[in-house]
């Protein structure tokens, strides 16, 4: 099938590359000429395991190409996927400007009937509005389908190729069947494809992310209570997670969630509820708890070292919002770094892949280290904010030699309390008793 994917970010690149990998003829369209040029050279602009190889293989096979020519992109396709950003406005509502601009461009250039698939996360009713908007401008009929993505950065390729489920929201049965056909190669393991009303699919995406965010905020609030009462949250987590009705997924305490989805989608759903006249106090609380949780490491640091951190130096391990990505959007580490700098401290940061993005954000306000241990040199303490695998079994002797004093603030509970006690580290984690060697 001839496909065009509008937008070459995380969702657009993964969607286009994986659909090309099953034999479709795919064009990726973007207005960013520099990005398109790099993609044409086989260079992937984001860090996502496995994605570069799929892009290069399908580009060589002639099934995947990229362009800045909107007319070429629209004329090529039977189905056009829209995967542009819908960032939050100040009031939390999603900004649909890019979506509307793309829809107008498509409508102005259609040369025959098209199916347009919204991959972007959008409020309930957007598909109805967009279909009317496009058909008012277009010379040929356009049918709009909502096909939400459930990709996790760091495992996005695998998530697309082996989905838990596929959700298709459509009012036109023929259009729904076309999108089902595109996804059938990915559900050979008997995973379901759900066809539902377009508005239900739009709500499904928001509800799924809000539910996962709620679990994270829930366990973080439990962790804070445990922290205050000297209870080990890990013991509590095992006790409740073993209940089959609860389970362990997204039930790990930490320094809060970040990224491009959970923060904005929870706020957007609050806004959707308010427009509908529904009180969304639970969702508001999920967001509020997370905002506070992103400050938890800083408060632990100032409780140990005092409010004035002038003359202090802190090492940061992990700045991406999660492992296996270079994305620092809404990352707890960014919040921590900002607070440390405001308090007068110096920051020495390490991350396996996200330092380039961090440098774009902070410039020369901190130092950047490609080797994890180099970030420790002369630091008063280490703060661990992202749970990269390479941090799980470090050389503790080397850490003690490099640090000014053996103090660790662990935002992801990577180390056991007994190990820290035995290694003579002063250790502060999330929802667990502090370790203070004698």
PyMOL commands that set and color helices and strands:
alter all, ss='L'
color gray80, all
select helices_A, chain A and resi 10-21+33-40+51-60+70-76+97-109+126-137+156-161+173-186+198-229+233-241+262-275+281-293+296-305+332-342+355-365+372-376+389-391+396-402+417-422
alter helices_A, ss='H'
color red, helices_A
select strands_A, chain A and resi 2-6+25-29+64-67+79-82+114-118+142-146+165-169+192-196+313-317+346-350+367-368+381-384+407-410+426-428
alter strands_A, ss='S'
color yellow, strands_A
deselect
rebuild
show_as cartoon
